[in-house]
């Protein structure tokens, strides 16, 4: 067998193993055997770049490409369903269908309503070619690169299927992965996601497919569209889709009477709490496609379907106290402490009040009867105040509950924060934990318990102390390894307010070293793509502070990287010096974000719009028609992706 034949064989086998493991929950090989096969495939593909296939199982882990999402018009509108919380309206829907069909017998397909992000998957010749979000129903974002990382979505269908078809469904984050993600975010000093839907949405729109792959999204498919469906029955067509490898809910049911619909709703109102993913209701669809077509559509929704949404679970309890948490960046979060009450299977005694505005709107007093709700929210919240005997209204605090510093609230921000970032204990602890986190300095042998222990003993005052304490050998080894962490991650590790991973990387590549960044003006920072007034002001304030300057000096002395490496610097040239470049379209070799970086590395400047100052337009596929028209009108040079790469590579040699 040739190596190219072996690549094809491994791909087919790995697709099958993926389906067995993630969809059928019946693996037929061990994890090690699977990993060995994947490693062999990756090595072979690296040796044979001409065999590149975006639907290879090796692409499940995500590539390094950062996708700028392109809007795509849906072939068929993705209409929303009419919603109801009222069982009598479900009966009205059933009777309207019966009247409109003039006595024809009909069935209702009852399905769980998954609480995620709607997606449209397009297949040609059995291969996934495009994945588009619902968007506004008329057009959505192309998120194909990210969807390819979801292991329950088949990339290649190894069964007879239509030449072209579309299948719609819901992208979700399972509860287990959601809880793990929130724990990681809290450990890194980041705000947790409110619910799995928000987390799934944020993940699917990430510009880094590797992030998407790591978080473990899932997908359930619920509607098949093709020019010539095999069956007239919606339910039957989805069973066929299951045979093709799609994850279709096993909990669908065909109902012949309204009483069977009632039974289904009543059962799942309770049983859904045991599912591995979030649901928020039941969808009822007329099963026959011919009858669906006969019933037709309104301007916003189909007449042949309705969504019954479960009421969010609520409970009433008594407010006893409001306490305040201080986050890593100093943001103050009010927390309601209440008499314990059972809610969604757990005992709840604390609920977030989010910020001062939310707290004030509830007009709270100690002793009030408050209504708390979970619903799809993993974090309980107070949704109503029924009042009580209390006389004194509780107002948001004016000073930090820990260090006593007067709180600050910026005009465009929702929350108050404590500006005493260098001496407020919770903020110091938050900065210490952030500094050692995986995405920052990655000193993984130091956890929060060790940090708290050394901080309480007075041995840890700021992050520079990590490099002077006599830790055990394992921790010392991790600390020594952190000295090779590149500049952009060191900048992120400092914990500058509003400076996340992307901003830190952008600033590091723009200014090359901490000294140049320290002397940069706000206007110079604003010239950097992705850096706005808030980030620029925060960076300037941090780097101009004397205590922070002393901290950076100590970290420099310890040996941390505060400049781009020689290798990174060697990638720069003046090939595009003085040129203004506009990027538009979708590219095959690099992402748009990577092309922006290449332009900056070679001395050029990125621009988002065509003007007389534009030097050339770097054009990919599906280029924006308005940009193309304007470039042609102004006589702007238009070059392809390959022409651009050839131009900068010639000067690199």
KESESE-48880 format. One line per 5 residues: number of its first residue (from 1); for each residue x, y, z of C-alpha. Coordinates in Angstrom, 1 decimal, padded with zeros to 4 digits. Each point is the difference from the previous one (the first is absolute). Layout:
<lumros>
NUM	X,Y,Z  ...
</lumros>
This chain:
<lumros>
1	000.0,000.0,000.0  001.4,003.4,-001.0  000.2,002.8,002.6  -002.9,001.9,-001.8  -002.2,-003.1,000.2
6	000.9,-000.4,003.6  -001.1,003.6,000.7  -003.4,-000.7,-001.6  -000.4,-003.2,002.0  001.0,001.6,003.3
11	-002.4,002.9,-000.6  -002.9,-002.4,-000.7  000.8,-002.1,003.1  000.4,003.1,002.3  -003.3,001.4,-001.2
16	-001.7,-003.3,000.9  001.7,-000.1,003.4  -001.0,003.7,000.7  -003.6,-000.9,-000.7  000.1,-003.1,002.2
21	001.5,001.9,002.9  -001.8,003.4,-000.1  -003.4,-000.9,-001.5  -000.6,-003.6,000.8  001.9,000.0,003.3
26	001.4,-003.4,-001.0  003.7,000.2,-000.7  001.6,-003.0,-001.8  003.6,001.0,000.6  001.9,001.2,003.0
31	001.0,003.6,000.4  003.6,-000.9,-000.6  -000.8,-001.8,-003.2  -002.0,003.0,-001.2  002.8,002.4,000.9
36	002.6,-002.1,-001.8  -002.1,-000.1,-003.1  -000.5,003.8,000.1  003.7,000.6,000.6  000.8,-002.2,-003.0
41	-002.5,001.9,-002.2  001.4,003.4,001.1  003.6,-001.1,-000.9  -001.1,-001.3,-003.4  -002.0,003.1,-000.8
46	003.0,002.2,001.0  002.1,-002.0,-002.5  -002.7,000.4,-002.7  -001.4,003.5,000.0  -001.5,-000.6,-003.4
51	-002.5,-002.3,001.9  -001.4,002.8,002.1  -003.7,-000.4,000.8  -001.9,002.4,002.3  -002.2,-003.0,000.9
56	002.8,-002.2,001.2  -000.4,-001.4,003.5  003.2,001.8,000.9  -001.7,003.3,-000.4  -002.3,-000.7,003.0
61	002.6,001.6,002.3  -000.3,003.3,-001.8  002.7,001.8,-002.0  002.0,003.1,000.8  -002.1,002.1,-002.3
66	-002.0,002.8,001.5  -003.2,000.4,-001.9  -001.6,003.3,-000.8  -003.5,-001.1,-000.5  -001.7,000.7,-003.3
71	-003.7,000.5,-000.3  -001.8,-002.6,-002.2  -003.6,000.2,-001.3  -002.1,-003.0,000.9  -001.3,-002.0,-002.9
76	-003.2,-000.3,002.0  -000.9,002.5,002.7  000.6,-001.3,003.6  -003.3,001.2,001.5  -000.5,000.1,003.8
81	-002.9,-001.9,001.6  -003.0,001.5,001.7  000.5,-000.5,003.8  -002.5,-000.6,002.7  000.2,-000.7,003.7
86	-003.7,-000.8,000.1  -001.4,-003.5,-000.5  -003.3,001.4,-001.2  001.8,001.6,-002.9  001.5,-003.4,-000.8
91	-003.6,-001.3,-000.3  -000.9,003.0,-002.2  003.0,-000.8,-002.3  -001.1,-003.6,-000.3  -003.6,001.0,-000.8
96	001.1,002.5,-002.6  002.0,-002.7,-001.7  -003.0,-002.3,000.0  -002.3,002.7,-001.4  002.6,001.0,-002.7
101	000.4,-003.6,-001.2  -003.8,-000.4,-000.3  -000.3,-003.2,001.8  003.1,-001.7,-001.4  001.7,-002.3,002.6
106	003.4,001.4,001.2  002.7,-000.8,002.4  002.0,002.3,002.2  003.7,-000.6,000.4  000.9,001.1,003.6
111	003.7,000.8,000.6  002.1,001.5,002.8  000.8,003.7,-000.5  003.8,000.1,000.5  001.3,003.3,001.5
116	002.9,000.8,-002.2  001.0,001.7,-003.2  -001.8,-000.8,-003.3  002.2,-001.3,-002.8  -000.5,-000.8,-003.7
121	002.3,-002.7,-001.4  000.4,-000.4,-003.8  001.3,-003.2,-001.6  001.0,-000.8,-003.5  000.9,-003.4,-001.3
126	000.0,-001.2,003.7  002.5,002.6,001.2  -000.6,003.0,002.3  000.6,003.1,-002.0  -001.5,002.8,002.1
131	-001.4,000.7,003.5  -002.0,003.2,000.5  -001.5,001.5,003.1  -003.7,001.1,000.0  000.9,003.7,000.1
136	-003.0,002.1,-000.8  -001.7,-002.9,-001.7  000.8,001.3,-003.5  003.8,-000.3,000.4  002.5,-001.2,002.6
141	003.7,-000.4,000.6  002.1,-002.7,-001.6  001.5,-001.9,002.9  001.1,-003.1,-001.9  003.5,-000.1,001.4
146	-001.3,000.0,003.5  -002.8,-002.5,-000.6  002.5,-002.5,-001.5  001.4,-000.4,003.5  -003.3,-001.3,001.4
151	000.3,-003.7,000.1  -003.7,-000.9,-000.1  -000.3,001.7,-003.4  001.1,-002.3,-002.9  002.5,001.5,-002.4
156	-000.4,-002.8,-002.6  -003.1,-002.2,-000.4  000.8,-003.6,-000.9  -003.5,-001.0,-001.1  -002.3,000.7,-002.9
161	-001.4,003.5,000.4  -001.3,002.9,-002.3  002.6,001.8,-002.1  -000.8,003.2,001.9  -001.9,000.5,003.2
166	-000.3,002.3,003.0  -000.6,-001.1,003.5  -000.7,002.3,002.9  000.5,-000.4,003.7  001.3,001.5,003.2
171	003.6,000.4,001.2  000.2,-000.5,003.8  002.5,-000.2,002.8  -000.7,-003.0,002.3  -000.5,000.8,003.7
176	003.3,-001.9,000.9  002.1,002.1,-002.4  -001.8,003.2,001.0  000.8,-000.6,003.7  003.6,-000.7,-000.9
181	000.3,003.1,-002.1  -001.5,002.2,002.7  002.4,-001.4,002.6  002.9,000.8,-002.3  -001.2,003.5,-000.6
186	-000.5,000.7,003.7  003.5,-001.3,000.7  001.4,002.4,-002.6  -001.9,002.9,001.5  -002.5,000.1,-002.9
191	-003.8,000.4,000.4  -001.8,-003.3,-000.4  -002.5,-000.6,-002.8  -003.6,000.4,001.3  -001.3,-003.1,-001.8
196	001.0,-002.7,-002.5  -001.7,001.9,-002.9  002.1,003.1,000.5  003.1,-002.1,000.3  -000.8,-002.0,-003.2
201	-000.7,003.2,-001.9  003.2,001.6,001.2  002.0,-003.1,-000.8  -001.4,-000.5,-003.5  000.8,003.6,-000.9
206	003.6,-000.3,001.3  002.6,001.0,-002.5  002.2,-002.9,001.0  -001.3,-003.4,-001.0  002.4,-001.6,002.5
211	-001.9,001.7,002.8  -003.2,-001.4,-001.4  001.4,-003.5,-000.2  001.3,000.1,003.6  -003.4,001.0,001.4
216	-001.8,-003.0,-001.3  -003.2,001.3,-001.7  -002.7,-002.5,-000.9  -002.8,000.0,-002.7  -003.5,-001.4,-000.4
221	-001.6,000.2,-003.5  -003.7,000.4,-000.4  -001.0,000.9,-003.5  001.0,-001.4,-003.4  -000.5,001.9,-003.2
226	000.7,-001.3,-003.5  -001.5,000.2,-003.5  -001.3,-003.6,000.1  -000.4,-001.2,003.6  -000.3,-003.8,000.4
231	-003.1,000.1,002.1  -003.0,002.4,000.3  000.4,-000.3,003.8  002.3,002.4,001.9  000.6,-002.6,002.7
236	000.9,-002.8,-002.5  002.4,002.3,-001.9  001.9,000.7,003.3  000.3,-003.7,000.7  001.7,-000.2,-003.4
241	002.3,002.9,001.0  000.9,-002.0,003.1  001.0,-002.9,-002.3  002.3,002.4,-001.9  001.8,000.8,003.3
246	-001.8,003.1,001.4  -000.8,000.2,003.6  -003.8,000.2,000.1  -001.9,000.1,003.3  -001.1,-003.5,001.0
251	-002.9,001.7,001.9  -002.1,001.0,-002.9  -003.6,-001.4,000.0  -002.8,-000.1,-002.5  -003.3,001.1,001.6
256	-003.3,-000.9,-001.5  -002.2,001.9,002.4  000.1,003.1,002.2  000.1,-002.2,003.1  003.2,-001.6,-001.2
261	001.5,003.5,-000.4  -001.0,000.8,003.6  001.6,-003.2,001.2  003.3,000.9,-001.8  000.1,003.5,001.4
266	-000.8,-001.1,003.5  002.6,-002.7,000.0  002.9,002.2,-001.2  -000.9,002.9,002.2  001.6,-002.1,002.8
271	002.2,-002.5,-001.8  001.9,002.7,-002.0  002.0,000.8,003.2  001.8,-003.3,-000.4  001.2,000.7,-003.6
276	003.7,000.7,-000.7  -000.8,003.3,-001.8  -002.3,002.9,000.6  -003.6,000.1,-001.3  -002.6,002.6,000.4
281	-003.2,-001.4,-001.5  -001.7,-002.3,-002.5  -000.3,000.6,-003.8  -003.1,-001.4,-001.7  000.0,-000.5,-003.8
286	-002.5,-001.3,-002.4  001.8,-003.2,-001.2  -001.1,-000.1,-003.7  002.1,002.2,-002.3  -002.9,000.2,-002.4
291	-002.2,001.3,002.8  002.7,002.4,001.1  000.1,001.5,-003.5  -003.8,000.2,000.0  -000.1,001.8,003.3
296	002.6,002.5,-001.2  001.8,002.8,001.8  -000.7,003.3,001.6  002.5,002.9,-000.5  002.0,-001.1,003.1
301	-000.8,-003.7,000.7  -001.4,-003.2,-001.4  -003.7,-000.8,000.6  000.8,-003.7,000.4  002.2,000.3,003.1
306	-000.1,001.6,003.5  002.4,000.1,003.0  -001.3,-000.6,003.5  002.5,001.5,002.4  000.2,-001.3,003.6
311	-000.3,002.5,002.7  003.3,000.8,001.7  000.1,-001.6,003.4  -000.5,002.5,002.8  000.0,000.0,003.8
316	-000.7,002.6,002.7  002.2,000.5,003.0  001.1,002.7,002.5  002.9,002.4,-000.6  002.4,000.0,003.0
321	003.0,001.9,-001.1  001.8,001.5,-003.0  003.7,-000.5,-000.3  002.5,001.2,-002.6  002.6,-001.9,-002.0
326	003.2,001.7,-001.3  001.2,-001.4,-003.3  003.5,-000.2,-001.4  -000.4,003.3,-001.8  -001.7,001.6,003.0
331	-003.6,-000.3,-001.3  -002.4,-000.2,002.9  -002.9,-002.5,-000.3  -002.9,000.1,002.5  -001.2,-003.4,001.2
336	-003.3,-000.7,001.8  000.2,-002.4,002.9  -003.4,-001.7,000.7  -001.6,-002.7,002.0  000.8,-003.3,-001.8
341	-002.7,-001.2,-002.5  -000.2,-002.9,-002.4  000.2,001.1,-003.7  000.6,-002.2,-003.1  001.3,-002.9,002.1
346	002.4,002.0,002.2  -000.1,002.0,003.2  000.5,003.6,-000.7  001.0,002.6,002.6  001.9,002.6,-002.1
351	-001.0,001.9,-003.2  001.9,002.5,-002.1  -001.4,003.5,-000.2  002.4,000.8,-002.9  000.7,003.7,000.5
356	-001.2,003.2,001.7  -002.7,000.7,-002.6  -001.6,-003.5,000.4  000.2,000.2,003.8  -001.6,003.5,000.1
361	-002.8,-001.0,-002.3  -001.2,-002.7,002.4  -000.3,002.5,002.9  001.2,-002.5,002.6  -000.3,-000.1,003.8
366	001.3,-002.6,002.4  -002.9,-002.4,000.7  -001.7,000.5,-003.4  -001.5,-003.0,-001.7  001.8,-000.4,-003.2
371	-000.7,-002.2,-003.1  003.0,-001.8,-001.3  000.3,-001.8,-003.4  002.3,-002.4,-001.7  -001.7,-001.2,-003.2
376	002.8,-000.3,-002.5  002.3,002.1,002.2  002.5,-002.0,002.0  000.5,003.0,002.3  -003.1,000.8,002.1
381	-001.3,003.5,-000.2  -002.7,002.1,001.7  -002.7,000.9,-002.5  -002.6,001.7,002.3  -000.4,001.5,003.5
386	-003.3,-000.7,001.7  000.8,002.3,002.9  000.2,-000.5,003.7  000.2,001.6,003.4  003.3,001.8,-000.6
391	000.1,003.8,000.3  003.4,000.9,-001.2  000.8,-000.3,-003.7  003.3,-001.6,-000.9  002.2,002.1,-002.3
396	003.2,-001.0,-001.8  003.1,000.6,002.1  002.3,003.0,-000.6  003.3,-001.6,001.2  001.8,-003.2,-000.7
401	-001.2,-002.6,002.6  003.5,-001.3,000.5  002.5,002.9,-000.2  -002.4,003.0,000.5  001.0,001.8,-003.1
406	-002.6,002.3,-001.6  -001.6,-001.9,-002.9  000.1,001.4,-003.6  -002.5,-000.4,-002.8  001.0,001.0,-003.6
411	-002.8,001.6,-002.1  -000.3,-002.9,-002.5  000.3,-002.9,002.5  -002.7,-001.8,001.9  001.9,-000.7,003.1
416	002.0,001.7,002.7  003.5,-001.0,000.7  002.7,000.5,002.6  003.0,002.0,-001.5  002.4,-001.2,002.7
421	001.3,-002.8,-002.2  003.4,-000.3,001.6  -001.0,-000.2,003.6  -003.5,-001.5,000.1  000.4,-003.6,001.2
426	-002.6,-001.7,-002.3  001.4,001.8,-003.0  003.6,-001.0,000.9  -001.1,-003.6,000.4  -001.8,000.2,-003.3
431	003.0,001.4,-001.8  002.2,-002.7,001.5  -002.3,-002.7,-001.2  -000.4,001.6,-003.4  003.8,000.3,-000.4
436	000.6,-003.7,000.4  -003.0,-001.1,-002.1  000.5,-002.2,-003.1  -000.7,002.8,-002.5  002.4,002.4,001.8
441	003.3,-001.3,001.5  -001.2,-003.6,000.3  001.6,-000.7,003.3  -002.3,-003.0,000.4  001.5,-001.4,003.2
446	-001.2,002.9,002.0  -003.8,000.0,000.9  -002.2,002.3,001.9  000.6,-001.9,003.3  003.8,000.6,-000.2
451	-000.6,003.6,-001.0  -002.3,000.6,003.0  002.4,-001.7,002.4  003.0,002.1,-001.0  -002.0,003.2,-000.2
456	-001.5,-000.5,003.5  003.6,-000.7,001.3  001.1,003.4,-001.4  002.4,-001.6,-002.5  -002.0,000.9,-003.2
461	-000.6,003.7,-000.6  000.0,000.2,-003.8  000.8,-002.2,-003.0  003.8,000.7,000.1  000.2,-001.9,003.3
466	-000.6,-003.3,-001.9  003.6,000.3,-001.2  001.5,000.5,003.4  -001.8,-002.5,002.3  001.8,-003.3,000.8
471	-002.7,-002.3,-001.4  000.4,-003.8,-000.4  001.8,-001.3,-003.0  -003.1,-000.7,-002.1  -001.3,003.6,000.4
476	003.5,001.3,-000.6  000.2,-001.9,-003.3  -003.4,001.5,-001.1  001.2,003.5,000.9  003.3,-000.4,-001.9
481	-002.0,-001.2,-003.1  -002.2,003.1,000.3  003.1,002.2,-000.8  -000.4,-001.1,-003.6  -003.7,001.1,-000.3
486	-000.2,002.5,-002.9  -000.5,003.7,000.5  -003.7,000.1,-001.0  -000.9,-002.5,002.7  002.1,001.8,002.6
491	-001.9,003.2,-000.9  -003.3,-001.9,000.5  001.2,-001.5,003.2  000.5,003.4,001.6  -003.8,000.2,000.3
496	-000.4,003.6,-001.4  -003.7,000.9,000.1  -001.8,-000.7,-003.3  003.1,-001.6,-001.6  -000.9,-003.5,-001.0
501	002.0,-002.5,-002.0  -000.7,001.5,-003.4  000.7,003.6,001.1  003.2,-001.0,001.6  001.2,-001.8,-003.1
506	-001.0,002.9,-002.2  001.9,002.5,002.1  003.1,-002.2,000.4  000.3,-000.4,-003.8  -000.6,003.6,-000.7
511	002.4,001.5,002.5  002.5,-002.9,000.2  001.1,000.6,003.7  -001.3,001.4,003.3  002.2,003.1,-000.2
516	-001.5,001.1,-003.3  -003.5,-000.8,001.3  000.6,002.0,003.2  001.0,003.1,-002.0  -002.8,-000.3,-002.6
521	-002.7,002.6,000.0  -003.6,-000.8,000.1  -000.3,001.1,-003.6  002.8,-002.3,-001.0  -001.8,-002.9,001.7
526	-003.3,000.9,-001.7  001.7,-000.4,-003.4  000.2,-003.7,000.8  -002.8,-002.2,-001.3  -002.3,-001.2,002.7
531	001.2,002.5,002.7  -002.5,002.6,001.1  -000.1,002.8,002.4  -000.8,-002.1,003.0  002.9,-002.4,-000.5
536	002.5,002.7,-000.9  -000.8,002.1,003.0  000.2,-003.0,002.3  003.4,-001.0,-001.4  001.3,003.5,000.3
541	-001.2,000.4,003.6  001.5,-003.4,001.0  003.4,000.6,-001.6  000.3,003.5,001.3  -000.6,-001.1,003.6
546	003.2,000.0,002.1  -000.8,-003.2,001.9  -000.8,-001.8,-003.2  003.3,001.3,-001.6  001.9,-001.4,003.0
551	-001.9,-003.3,-000.3  001.0,-000.3,-003.7  003.6,000.9,000.9  000.1,-002.9,002.5  -001.5,-002.4,-002.6
556	002.5,001.1,-002.5  002.8,-000.7,002.5  -001.5,-003.4,000.6  000.4,-000.7,-003.7  -003.5,000.2,-001.5
561	-000.5,000.8,-003.7  -000.9,003.6,-000.5  000.8,000.2,-003.7  -000.7,-002.0,-003.1  002.6,-002.7,-000.6
566	002.6,000.3,-002.7  -001.9,-002.7,-002.0  -003.2,002.1,000.2  001.9,003.2,-001.0  001.7,-001.8,-002.9
571	-003.4,-000.5,-001.5  -000.4,003.7,-000.6  000.9,002.0,-003.1  -000.7,003.3,-001.7  -001.4,-001.6,-003.2
576	-003.4,001.7,000.6  001.3,003.2,001.6  -002.3,002.9,-000.5  -002.7,-002.1,-001.7  -003.6,-000.1,001.1
581	-001.7,-003.3,-000.6  -003.7,-001.0,000.2  -000.9,-003.7,000.4  -003.3,-001.5,-001.1  -001.3,-003.5,-000.6
586	000.8,-003.5,001.2  003.5,-001.5,-000.4  001.3,-003.5,-000.2  003.6,000.2,001.2  -000.4,002.4,003.0
591	-002.8,001.7,001.9  -000.7,003.7,-000.5  001.4,000.7,003.5  003.3,-001.7,-001.0  000.2,002.0,-003.2
596	-000.4,003.2,002.1  002.9,-001.2,002.1  002.1,-000.7,-003.1  -000.7,003.4,-001.3  001.1,001.6,003.2
601	003.1,-002.3,000.2  001.0,001.3,-003.5  -000.5,003.7,000.9  -003.5,000.5,-001.5  -003.1,001.5,001.6
606	-003.4,-001.7,000.0  -003.1,002.0,-000.8  -003.7,-001.1,000.1  -001.2,002.2,-002.9  001.0,000.8,-003.5
611	001.1,003.6,-000.7  002.4,001.9,-002.2  002.7,-000.8,002.5  -000.4,-003.8,-000.5  003.1,-001.6,-001.6
616	-001.7,-003.2,-000.9  -002.9,-002.3,000.8  001.0,-003.5,001.2  -003.0,-002.0,-001.4  -001.1,-003.5,001.0
621	-003.1,-002.0,-001.0  -003.5,001.6,000.6  001.5,003.4,000.1  -002.3,002.8,001.2  -001.7,001.4,-003.2
626	000.0,003.6,001.2  003.8,-000.1,000.7  000.7,-001.6,-003.3  -002.1,002.5,-001.9  001.6,003.0,001.8
631	003.5,-001.4,-000.6  -000.7,-000.4,-003.7  -001.5,003.5,-000.1  003.0,001.6,001.6  002.5,-002.1,-002.0
636	001.4,-001.7,003.1  002.2,-003.0,-000.7  -001.7,-003.3,000.9  002.3,-003.0,000.7  -000.7,-003.6,000.9
641	001.1,-001.9,003.1  002.7,-001.9,-002.0  001.3,003.2,-001.5  000.3,001.6,003.4  001.8,-002.9,001.5
646	002.4,-000.2,-003.0  000.7,003.8,000.5  001.0,-000.2,003.6  001.8,-003.3,-000.3  002.3,001.3,-002.7
651	001.3,002.6,002.4  000.4,-002.6,002.8  002.5,-002.0,-002.0
</lumros>
